[in-house]
Structures are given as structure tokens and as C-alpha cells.
Amino acid sequence: MVPKGLRRVHDESDSYALLTEREQLLLDVLRRWLTGWETRNPHYWQAAWELLCRQVSASAARRVLSGMESFVRAIAVDARRTLAFNRPCCGRVTSDERLLIDIMLRPRSAALLSAVSLNLTLH
């Protein structure tokens, strides 16, 4: 079952190959995390963790995944429309995935993701 506010799609217009390495990493982690959420299969969360830990320290990976989880949960709950995402192996990028990674990679997003994470843990 796909979480409320999100929907699985099969294709979109942007090519994965056009993304930078940072964008590809973030999208790969995001898709695995979302697939784990959708399927409740810890294999996907473990895959996201391992993929991220190959690039950053374990403490940085924890912060990234915590912020990503809080950010996606907040968006999925309050979105005015359903957000679309693809399977981890898909060579296409949805416009929603593109928007999410653009937001998460902005310099001020680190503070935003931390604030969202803190806000969700306080409630």
C-alpha cells in the first residue's frame, strides 16, 4: 500500500542520466526509503542506509535519513495532491521527485529538514 499523499508511477519525462551524482544519490536513497515505507520491507531501508553510508559518515547518514523521513512525512500528510514517485531501478524521474530533490539540496534545506524533524518529534 502506498502511503497517503504518495502514488507510484511507471514513468515520467526526465531522464535519470541527466541528474548530477549528488542528485542521483539523493534520488536513489529517497526511492529506496519510499519503497520501504510502501512495502514495510526493511530490505529497502537497509539498502538506502548502505547506499548513503558509502558516501558519507554514519552520523551524517542518520541526519540525512531522519530529515528526509520527516520532510516526506510532512509533505505526504499535508499535500494538496498526491505526489508521484518511481521504483528504485527506474531510469525516469517524476516532476515530484525532481522537486523534492531540488528542495532537499538547497543550502537552506538542511535547516528546514532539521526544523521539520524537530517539530515532528515534539508532537
KEDOTOR-880075 format. One record per atom (N, C-alpha, C): residue in three letters; x, y, z. Coordinates in steps of 0.02 Angstrom, whole numbers, plus 50000, padded with zeros to 5 digits. Layout:
# residues N
ALAXYZ...
# end
This chain:
# residues 123
MET500424994150000MET500005000050000MET500445006250000VAL500305010849956VAL500675017049952VAL500435021750007PRO500895025050043PRO500685029650096PRO500235035150070LYS499795037450113LYS499345043050096LYS499765048850070GLY499515051850017GLY499855057649989GLY500385056049938LEU500525049549926LEU501025047449878LEU500715042349831ARG500965042149769ARG500725036849724ARG501305034549681ARG501295028249666ARG501805025149624ARG501625026549551VAL502115028249510VAL502015029149438VAL502515024749401HIS502405023949337HIS502845019649298HIS503345023349256ASP503245029649244ASP503695033349200ASP503545040749205GLU503995044849183GLU503905052049177GLU504385054449124SER504475060949120SER504835063649063SER505595064549074ASP505825066149133ASP506535067549143ASP506945061049146SER507545061249119SER507985055549121SER508425055749183TYR508495049949216TYR508925049249274TYR509645051149256ALA509855049449196ALA510545050649174ALA510715058149172LEU510215062449168LEU510345069649166LEU510465072649235LEU510355068849288LEU510465071349356LEU511205071249373THR511415075749418THR512105075649443THR512185069649488GLU512815068049506GLU512935062349551GLU512585063349619ARG512615069449646ARG512275070949710ARG511525069849704GLU511235072249649GLU510515071449639GLU510335064049631GLN510745060349594GLN510615053149586GLN510645049549653LEU511145051249694LEU511205048149760LEU510585049549802LEU510395055849805LEU509815057649846LEU509185054349819LEU509095054149753LEU508505050949724LEU508515043449738ASP509085040249732ASP509135033049746ASP508945031549818VAL509205035649864VAL509045034749935VAL508295036049947LEU508045041449919LEU507335043249927LEU506885037649901ARG507015035149842ARG506595029749813ARG506625023449855ARG507215021649879ARG507255015649921ARG506875016649987TRP506955022650016TRP506605023950078TRP505845023650067LEU505605026850013LEU504885026749998LEU504625019749984THR505025015749949THR504825008849934THR504795004849999GLY505265006050044GLY505235002750110GLY504615004850148TRP504435011150144TRP503835013650178TRP503215010450147GLU503205010050081GLU502635007250045GLU502544999850061THR503084996050059THR503054988750066THR503144986350138ARG503384990750181ARG503554988850250ARG504104983450251ASN504514983450198ASN505054978650192ASN505704982050213PRO506004979950269PRO506604983250294PRO507204982650247HIS507174978150199HIS507714977450150HIS507834984150114TYR507304987650097TYR507374994050061TYR507674999450105TRP507474999550169TRP507775004450215TRP508515003050225GLN508674996550231GLN509374994550238GLN509774996550175ALA509474995550117ALA509804997350054ALA509925004950051ALA509435008850074ALA509515016150075ALA510095018050122TRP510105014950180TRP510615016250230TRP511305014550202GLU511385008650173GLU512035006550147GLU512265010950089LEU511815012750046LEU511975017149990LEU512235023850015LEU511905026550064LEU512105033050091LEU512765032550129CYS512855027150167CYS513465026350207CYS514085025250163ARG513995023250101ARG514565022750056ARG514825029650037GLN514425034750047GLN514615041550026GLN514755046250084VAL514425045050142VAL514505049550200VAL514585045350263SER514765048650317SER514845045150381SER514165042550407ALA514185037950453ALA513575035250482ALA513165040750516SER513495045250551SER513115050650585SER512795055250534ALA513145056750480ALA512855061050427ALA512275057350393ALA512355050850382ALA511825046850350ALA511195046850394ARG511295046250460ARG510725046450507ARG510355053050502ARG510735058650499ARG510425065250494ARG510045065950428VAL510345063650374VAL510025064150308VAL509375060150308LEU509405053950330LEU508815049650329LEU508275052050376SER508475054550434SER507985057250482SER507635063350452GLY508025067850424GLY507735073750393GLY507295072050334MET507525067350292MET507145065250234MET506475062150256GLU506495057850306GLU505885054650330GLU505385059950355SER505625064550396SER505175069650423SER504895074050368PHE505315075950321PHE505115080150265PHE504585076650223VAL504705070450204VAL504235066850161VAL503585065550198ARG503625063650262ARG503015062550301ARG502595068950304ALA502905074550317ALA502545080950321ALA502225082650254ILE502585081650201ILE502305083150134ILE501735078350118ALA501835071850131ALA501325066950114ALA500675068150152VAL500725070450213VAL500125071650254VAL499765077950231ASP500135083150215ASP499835089650201ASP499795091550128ALA499995087150083ALA499995088850012ALA499285089949987ARG499205094849943ARG498555096249914ARG498375091249859ARG498885087649836ARG498775082449786ARG499255076749801THR499155071249769THR499575065349778THR500245066349742LEU500785064749776LEU501455065349746LEU501645058749712ALA501975059149654ALA502145053249615ALA502885051549623PHE503035045049629PHE503725042749631PHE503785036049595ASN504395034549572ASN504545028449535ASN504905023349579ARG504955017249553ARG505335011949586ARG506085013749583PRO506485010849629PRO507195012549631PRO507575011449566CYS507385006549527CYS507765004849466CYS507545008849404CYS507045013049410CYS506775016549352CYS507265021849326GLY507325022249260GLY507775026949229GLY507455033749214ARG506855034749238ARG506495041049228ARG506385044349295VAL506265050849294VAL506185054849355VAL505515058549351THR505095057749401THR504465061349401THR504595068749418SER504135072949399SER504205080049416SER504195081049491ASP503815076849527ASP503795077349600ASP504465075249631GLU504765069949605GLU505425067849629GLU505935073449617ARG505905076349558ARG506365081849540ARG506285087649589LEU505665089349604LEU505535094849651LEU505795093149721LEU505665087149744LEU505895085149811LEU506655085449817ILE507015082749767ILE507745082949772ILE508005090049765ASP507675094149724ASP507885101149718ASP507815104649785ILE507265103549819ILE507155106649885ILE507665104149935MET507775097549937MET508225094649986MET508955096549975LEU509135098349914LEU509835100149900LEU509975107649906ARG509475111649917ARG509595118749927ARG509965119849992PRO510425124749993PRO510825125950053PRO510415126950117ARG509845130250112ARG509445131550171ARG509015125650191SER508995120550148SER508575114750162SER508805110750222ALA509455110750236ALA509705107050294ALA509375109650357ALA509325116150364ALA508985119150422ALA508245117550421LEU507945117850362LEU507225116250355LEU507095109050376LEU507505104350350LEU507405097350366LEU507495096050441SER507985099350470SER508095098650543SER507495101350582ALA507235107050560ALA506665110050594ALA506045105750588VAL505935102950528VAL505375098450518VAL505445092250563SER506045089450565SER506175083550606SER506055085050680LEU506295090650704LEU506195092650773LEU505455093750788ASN505105097050743ASN504395098450751ASN503995091950756LEU504155087150714LEU503785080850714LEU503925076750777THR504535077050803THR504695073250862THR504385076350925LEU504235082850923LEU503935086150980LEU503185084850986HIS502865082750931HIS502145081550932HIS501975074550950
# end
